[in-house]
Amino acid sequence: MKADETPNSLPTGVDLPDTGFGYTLSLIGGKYKILILYWLYEKEVIRFNELKRNIGTISYKTLSVMLKELEADDIVIRKEFPQIPPKVEYSLSERGRSLIPVLDIICAWGEANRA
């Protein structure tokens, strides 16, 4: 170990957001994004209110913000139908589906290691 490093830390000068790990966390981090991804994977296509009901504890504003962030990161596809009342459906993009094996591994680790 170098003098400017502490155990279990990144070497000095490495910024966590500049790593693959940091980038992945920036996409899926937060209280609700993994739950949103889970429901989008389970249902394939889901409307806003159904997603809100399935998550339960999330506010409308927070869900809207999380979906916009996931859409901006090309994880979620938002499809709007020109009708009255408005209809909007959400689904995982190809990039979003590529995260599912990562989430499966996290889930398996949790199942194997929880007390």
C-alpha angles and dihedrals in degrees: 000000000000121000093248094054131082124207114278094009137110117265114265111276096031112116112208094220088057092062129083089245092053092047092051091049090050089058100045103021123114137067099288113022095088090049090051090050090048093054093044089053093046096047099029090207122032138168124232098253093047090051089049091051093048093051093040103182098059121100121232091246094050092047090050092050093047092049092049090051092048090048092049089052090051092244096114131040118215115202118190122197118209099232141108118281092033116250122202126178129192129205139162118270120224087263090051092050089053088065093060096083088052091052091046090056091049089050093048091049090051092050091049095047108036116110 
